[in-house]
Amino acid sequence: MSEPADIAAMTFEAALSELEQIVARLESGQAPLEASIDMYKRGAALKAHCEARLNAARLQVEQVSKGLDGAPAVEPKAFD
């Protein structure tokens, strides 16, 4: 079996795809206990990576500004 990909270097799409495969294998209940634990740990790391990538993408398209009342407001980022 090949070495698992370094999660930090994975694209969002690759990490999500692998996470979906792990979930399917865990849900099938066919993996031995130790393998299930290892898959769960990798799945948790993949989930965290996906969440971080999504948050980074969200921050790229939003900006914080002050509303008329002085309270912080989030609005779409202007791309010039």
C-alpha positions as CSV (number, residue, x, y, z in Angstrom):
1,M,0.0,0.0,0.0
2,S,1.3,3.5,-0.8
3,E,2.2,6.1,1.8
4,P,-0.8,8.3,2.7
5,A,-0.7,11.8,1.2
6,D,0.6,14.6,3.4
7,I,-2.7,16.2,4.4
8,A,-1.2,19.8,4.6
9,A,-0.3,19.5,0.9
10,M,-3.7,18.2,-0.3
11,T,-6.2,20.3,-2.2
12,F,-9.6,20.7,-0.6
13,E,-11.1,18.4,-3.2
14,A,-8.6,15.6,-2.7
15,A,-9.0,15.8,1.1
16,L,-12.8,15.8,0.9
17,S,-12.7,12.8,-1.5
18,E,-10.5,10.8,0.8
19,L,-12.6,11.8,3.8
20,E,-15.7,10.6,2.0
21,Q,-14.0,7.2,1.3
22,I,-13.0,6.9,5.0
23,V,-16.5,7.6,6.1
24,A,-17.9,5.0,3.8
25,R,-15.4,2.4,5.0
26,L,-16.1,3.1,8.6
27,E,-19.8,3.0,8.1
28,S,-19.5,-0.4,6.4
29,G,-18.2,-1.8,9.7
30,Q,-15.9,-4.2,7.8
31,A,-12.5,-2.8,8.9
32,P,-10.7,-4.3,11.9
33,L,-10.7,-2.2,15.1
34,E,-7.1,-1.0,14.8
35,A,-7.6,0.0,11.2
36,S,-10.8,1.8,12.1
37,I,-9.1,3.8,14.8
38,D,-6.3,4.8,12.3
39,M,-8.9,5.7,9.7
40,Y,-10.8,7.7,12.2
41,K,-7.7,9.7,13.2
42,R,-6.9,10.4,9.6
43,G,-10.5,11.4,8.9
44,A,-10.4,13.8,11.8
45,A,-7.2,15.4,10.4
46,L,-8.8,15.6,6.9
47,K,-11.9,17.2,8.3
48,A,-9.8,19.8,10.1
49,H,-7.9,20.5,6.9
50,C,-11.1,20.9,4.9
51,E,-12.5,23.3,7.5
52,A,-9.3,25.4,7.4
53,R,-9.3,25.5,3.6
54,L,-13.0,26.6,3.6
55,N,-12.4,29.3,6.2
56,A,-9.4,30.6,4.2
57,A,-11.5,30.7,1.1
58,R,-14.3,32.5,3.0
59,L,-11.9,35.1,4.3
60,Q,-10.6,35.8,0.8
61,V,-14.1,36.8,-0.4
62,E,-15.3,38.7,2.7
63,Q,-14.0,41.8,4.4
64,V,-14.9,43.3,7.7
65,S,-16.0,46.9,7.8
66,K,-17.9,49.2,10.1
67,G,-21.6,49.6,9.5
68,L,-23.4,52.9,9.8
69,D,-24.0,52.3,13.5
70,G,-20.2,51.6,14.0
71,A,-20.7,47.9,14.6
72,P,-18.6,45.5,12.6
73,A,-20.2,44.2,9.5
74,V,-19.1,41.6,6.9
75,E,-19.5,42.4,3.3
76,P,-18.3,40.9,0.0
77,K,-14.7,41.7,-0.8
78,A,-14.2,44.0,-3.8
79,F,-11.7,42.6,-6.4
80,D,-10.1,45.3,-8.4
